[in-house]
Amino acid sequence: MTTRVLRIQQQRRPDPSLVGVDFPALAVSAAFMLFTHKHGEDPSADKIYRHHVLMGITGIIAMIAKVLDDTQLVKRKVNSYLWAGLMMGIGLMLFIYTE
């Protein structure tokens, strides 16, 4: 899906008002998918669900910070650092993730 979106984006001239919104939209949809899938009735399912909720919330906040930074709705530089820090946090969560 991501590859298809990138190909479409390369083929057309992007609307300047939407530049920087494509990636966050895909990332937020991926974060929401973490909330909706099931893990069965295994005893570790609760632990997995809690971890996925934490990653999903972090992803949504990171993408909001990214949109605010890219569209410059907020003129502060803190959004760049917040987005980067949250993405590194998600990377760390994935690094230590076990099921």
ROSE-4610 file (N, C-alpha, C; in Angstrom, 1 decimal, always signed):
// ROSE-4610
residu = [M/M/M/T/T/T/T/T/T/R/R/R/V/V/V/L/L/L/R/R/R/I/I/I/Q/Q/Q/Q/Q/Q/Q/Q/Q/R/R/R/R/R/R/P/P/P/D/D/D/P/P/P/S/S/S/L/L/L/V/V/V/G/G/G/V/V/V/D/D/D/F/F/F/P/P/P/A/A/A/L/L/L/A/A/A/V/V/V/S/S/S/A/A/A/A/A/A/F/F/F/M/M/M/L/L/L/F/F/F/T/T/T/H/H/H/K/K/K/H/H/H/G/G/G/E/E/E/D/D/D/P/P/P/S/S/S/A/A/A/D/D/D/K/K/K/I/I/I/Y/Y/Y/R/R/R/H/H/H/H/H/H/V/V/V/L/L/L/M/M/M/G/G/G/I/I/I/T/T/T/G/G/G/I/I/I/I/I/I/A/A/A/M/M/M/I/I/I/A/A/A/K/K/K/V/V/V/L/L/L/D/D/D/D/D/D/T/T/T/Q/Q/Q/L/L/L/V/V/V/K/K/K/R/R/R/K/K/K/V/V/V/N/N/N/S/S/S/Y/Y/Y/L/L/L/W/W/W/A/A/A/G/G/G/L/L/L/M/M/M/M/M/M/G/G/G/I/I/I/G/G/G/L/L/L/M/M/M/L/L/L/F/F/F/I/I/I/Y/Y/Y/T/T/T/E/E/E]
num = [1/1/1/2/2/2/3/3/3/4/4/4/5/5/5/6/6/6/7/7/7/8/8/8/9/9/9/10/10/10/11/11/11/12/12/12/13/13/13/14/14/14/15/15/15/16/16/16/17/17/17/18/18/18/19/19/19/20/20/20/21/21/21/22/22/22/23/23/23/24/24/24/25/25/25/26/26/26/27/27/27/28/28/28/29/29/29/30/30/30/31/31/31/32/32/32/33/33/33/34/34/34/35/35/35/36/36/36/37/37/37/38/38/38/39/39/39/40/40/40/41/41/41/42/42/42/43/43/43/44/44/44/45/45/45/46/46/46/47/47/47/48/48/48/49/49/49/50/50/50/51/51/51/52/52/52/53/53/53/54/54/54/55/55/55/56/56/56/57/57/57/58/58/58/59/59/59/60/60/60/61/61/61/62/62/62/63/63/63/64/64/64/65/65/65/66/66/66/67/67/67/68/68/68/69/69/69/70/70/70/71/71/71/72/72/72/73/73/73/74/74/74/75/75/75/76/76/76/77/77/77/78/78/78/79/79/79/80/80/80/81/81/81/82/82/82/83/83/83/84/84/84/85/85/85/86/86/86/87/87/87/88/88/88/89/89/89/90/90/90/91/91/91/92/92/92/93/93/93/94/94/94/95/95/95/96/96/96/97/97/97/98/98/98/99/99/99]
x = [+0.8/+0.0/+0.9/+1.9/+2.8/+3.5/+3.9/+4.6/+3.7/+2.5/+1.5/+1.3/+1.1/+0.9/+2.1/+3.3/+4.5/+4.6/+4.2/+4.2/+3.3/+2.1/+1.1/+1.6/+2.2/+2.7/+3.8/+4.7/+5.7/+5.2/+4.1/+3.5/+2.8/+2.3/+1.6/+2.3/+2.0/+2.6/+1.8/+2.5/+1.7/+1.2/+0.0/-0.6/+0.2/+0.6/+1.4/+0.8/-0.5/-1.2/-1.2/-1.0/-1.0/+0.4/+1.4/+2.8/+3.1/+3.6/+3.9/+2.7/+1.6/+0.5/+0.3/+0.9/+0.7/+1.3/+2.6/+3.2/+2.5/+2.2/+1.5/+0.2/-0.6/-1.9/-1.7/-0.7/-0.4/+0.0/+0.8/+1.3/+0.2/-0.7/-1.8/-2.8/-3.0/-3.8/-3.2/-1.9/-1.2/-1.3/-1.2/-1.4/-2.8/-3.8/-5.1/-5.3/-4.6/-4.7/-4.2/-3.3/-2.8/-3.9/-4.9/-6.0/-7.1/-7.1/-8.3/-8.1/-6.9/-6.7/-6.7/-7.0/-7.2/-6.0/-5.8/-4.7/-5.1/-6.4/-6.9/-7.1/-7.2/-7.4/-6.2/-5.1/-3.8/-3.6/-3.0/-2.7/-1.8/-1.0/-0.1/-0.8/-2.0/-2.8/-2.9/-3.2/-3.3/-2.0/-0.9/+0.4/+0.6/+0.3/+0.5/-0.4/-1.7/-2.6/-2.1/-1.7/-1.2/+0.0/+0.9/+2.1/+1.6/+0.7/+0.2/-0.5/-1.3/-1.9/-0.9/+0.1/+1.2/+1.9/+2.2/+2.8/+1.8/+0.5/-0.4/-0.6/-0.7/-0.9/+0.4/+1.6/+2.8/+2.9/+2.5/+2.5/+1.5/+0.4/-0.6/-0.1/+0.5/+1.1/+2.2/+3.1/+4.2/+3.8/+2.7/+2.3/+1.6/+0.9/+0.3/+1.5/+2.5/+3.7/+4.3/+4.4/+5.0/+4.1/+2.8/+1.9/+2.1/+2.1/+2.3/+3.6/+4.6/+6.0/+6.0/+5.5/+5.6/+4.7/+3.5/+2.6/+2.9/+3.8/+4.2/+3.0/+2.0/+0.9/+1.3/+2.3/+3.0/+4.4/+4.8/+6.2/+7.3/+7.1/+8.1/+8.9/+10.2/+11.0/+10.8/+10.1/+9.9/+9.2/+8.4/+7.6/+8.6/+9.7/+10.7/+11.3/+11.7/+12.3/+11.3/+10.1/+9.1/+8.8/+8.6/+8.4/+9.6/+10.8/+11.9/+12.1/+11.9/+12.0/+11.0/+9.7/+8.7/+8.9/+9.4/+9.8/+10.9/+11.9/+13.0/+12.4/+11.4/+10.8/+10.0/+9.3/+8.6/+9.7/+10.8/+11.8/+12.4/+12.5/+13.0/+12.0/+10.7/+9.6/+9.6/+9.8/+9.9/+11.1/+12.2/+13.5/+13.3/+12.6/+12.5/+11.2/+10.4/+9.1/+9.2/+8.4/+8.3/+6.8/+6.5/+5.1/+5.2]
y = [-1.2/+0.0/+1.3/+1.3/+2.4/+2.7/+1.6/+1.7/+2.3/+1.9/+2.4/+3.9/+4.3/+5.7/+6.6/+6.0/+6.8/+6.9/+5.8/+5.9/+6.9/+7.0/+8.0/+9.4/+9.5/+10.8/+11.3/+10.4/+10.7/+11.1/+10.5/+10.7/+12.0/+12.5/+13.8/+14.9/+16.0/+17.2/+17.4/+17.3/+17.4/+18.8/+18.8/+20.0/+20.6/+21.8/+22.4/+22.4/+22.5/+22.5/+21.1/+20.0/+18.7/+18.1/+18.8/+18.3/+18.0/+16.9/+16.5/+15.8/+15.6/+15.0/+13.5/+13.1/+11.7/+10.7/+10.9/+9.9/+9.9/+11.0/+11.0/+10.3/+10.5/+9.8/+8.3/+7.8/+6.4/+5.9/+6.6/+6.2/+6.2/+7.2/+7.2/+6.0/+5.7/+4.5/+3.2/+3.1/+2.0/+1.9/+3.1/+3.1/+2.7/+3.1/+2.7/+1.2/+0.6/-0.8/-1.6/-1.0/-1.6/-1.8/-0.9/-1.0/-2.0/-2.4/-3.1/-4.6/-5.1/-6.5/-7.3/-8.6/-9.4/-10.3/-10.8/-11.6/-12.9/-13.2/-14.5/-14.4/-15.6/-15.7/-16.1/-16.0/-16.4/-15.5/-16.1/-15.3/-14.0/-14.1/-13.0/-12.0/-12.2/-11.3/-9.9/-9.9/-8.6/-7.8/-8.4/-7.7/-7.2/-8.0/-7.6/-6.4/-6.5/-5.4/-4.1/-4.2/-3.0/-2.4/-3.2/-2.8/-2.1/-2.7/-2.2/-0.8/-0.7/+0.6/+1.6/+1.3/+2.3/+2.7/+1.8/+2.1/+2.9/+2.6/+3.3/+4.7/+4.9/+6.3/+7.1/+6.5/+7.2/+7.6/+6.6/+6.9/+8.0/+8.1/+9.1/+10.5/+10.6/+11.8/+12.2/+11.3/+11.6/+12.2/+11.6/+12.1/+13.4/+13.7/+15.0/+16.1/+15.7/+16.6/+16.8/+15.7/+15.8/+16.7/+16.6/+17.5/+18.9/+19.2/+20.5/+21.1/+20.3/+20.8/+21.0/+20.1/+20.2/+21.3/+21.5/+22.5/+23.9/+23.9/+25.1/+25.8/+25.1/+25.7/+26.2/+25.6/+26.1/+26.4/+27.6/+28.1/+27.6/+26.9/+26.5/+25.3/+25.2/+24.1/+22.9/+23.0/+21.8/+20.7/+20.9/+19.9/+18.9/+19.5/+18.7/+17.7/+18.2/+17.4/+16.4/+16.8/+15.9/+14.8/+15.0/+14.0/+13.0/+13.5/+12.7/+11.8/+12.4/+11.7/+10.6/+10.9/+9.9/+8.7/+9.1/+8.0/+7.1/+7.7/+6.9/+6.1/+6.6/+5.8/+4.6/+4.8/+3.7/+2.7/+3.1/+2.2/+1.4/+2.1/+1.4/+0.3/+0.7/-0.2/-1.4/-1.2/-2.4/-3.2/-2.6/-3.3/-4.2/-3.8/-4.7/-5.5/-5.4/-6.0/-7.6/-8.2/-9.7/-10.1/-11.2/-11.7/-13.0]
z = [+0.0/+0.0/+0.0/+0.8/+0.9/-0.4/-1.0/-2.3/-3.4/-3.4/-4.3/-4.1/-2.9/-2.6/-3.0/-2.8/-3.2/-4.7/-5.4/-6.9/-7.4/-6.8/-7.2/-6.9/-5.8/-5.4/-6.4/-6.8/-7.7/-9.1/-9.5/-10.8/-11.0/-9.9/-10.0/-9.2/-9.5/-8.8/-7.5/-6.3/-5.1/-4.8/-4.2/-3.8/-2.7/-2.8/-1.7/-0.3/-0.3/+1.0/+1.7/+0.9/+1.4/+1.6/+1.2/+1.4/+2.8/+3.1/+4.5/+5.2/+4.6/+5.2/+4.8/+3.7/+3.2/+4.2/+4.6/+5.5/+6.9/+7.5/+8.7/+8.6/+7.5/+7.4/+7.3/+6.6/+6.6/+8.0/+8.7/+10.0/+11.0/+11.0/+11.9/+11.6/+10.3/+10.0/+10.6/+10.5/+11.0/+12.5/+13.2/+14.6/+15.0/+14.3/+14.6/+14.4/+13.5/+13.3/+14.5/+15.2/+16.4/+17.5/+17.4/+18.4/+18.0/+16.7/+16.3/+16.1/+16.0/+15.8/+17.1/+17.0/+18.2/+18.4/+19.6/+20.0/+20.6/+20.5/+21.1/+22.6/+23.2/+24.6/+25.4/+24.8/+25.4/+26.7/+27.7/+28.9/+28.6/+27.6/+27.3/+26.4/+26.0/+25.1/+25.7/+27.0/+27.7/+27.6/+27.8/+27.8/+26.4/+25.4/+24.0/+23.7/+24.1/+23.8/+24.5/+25.7/+26.4/+25.6/+25.2/+24.4/+23.1/+22.4/+21.2/+21.4/+22.5/+22.8/+23.0/+23.8/+24.0/+22.7/+21.8/+20.5/+19.7/+19.7/+18.9/+19.3/+20.6/+21.1/+20.8/+21.0/+20.7/+19.3/+18.4/+16.9/+16.6/+17.1/+16.8/+17.3/+18.5/+19.0/+18.1/+17.7/+16.8/+15.5/+14.9/+13.6/+13.7/+14.8/+15.0/+15.1/+15.8/+15.9/+14.6/+13.8/+12.4/+11.5/+11.6/+10.7/+11.2/+12.5/+13.0/+12.5/+12.5/+12.1/+10.6/+9.8/+8.3/+7.8/+8.3/+7.9/+8.5/+9.5/+10.2/+10.8/+11.3/+12.0/+13.3/+13.9/+15.1/+14.7/+15.0/+14.6/+15.4/+16.5/+17.4/+16.8/+17.1/+16.6/+17.5/+18.6/+19.5/+18.8/+17.8/+17.1/+16.4/+15.8/+15.1/+16.1/+17.3/+18.3/+18.9/+19.1/+19.7/+18.7/+17.4/+16.4/+16.4/+16.3/+16.2/+17.5/+18.6/+19.9/+20.0/+19.6/+19.7/+18.7/+17.5/+16.5/+17.1/+17.7/+18.3/+19.5/+20.2/+21.2/+20.7/+19.6/+18.9/+18.5/+17.9/+17.5/+18.7/+19.8/+21.0/+21.5/+21.4/+21.8/+20.9/+19.6/+18.7/+18.9/+19.3/+19.6/+20.7/+21.8/+23.0/+23.0/+21.9/+21.9/+21.8/+22.6/+22.5/+22.7/+22.1/+22.3/+23.1]
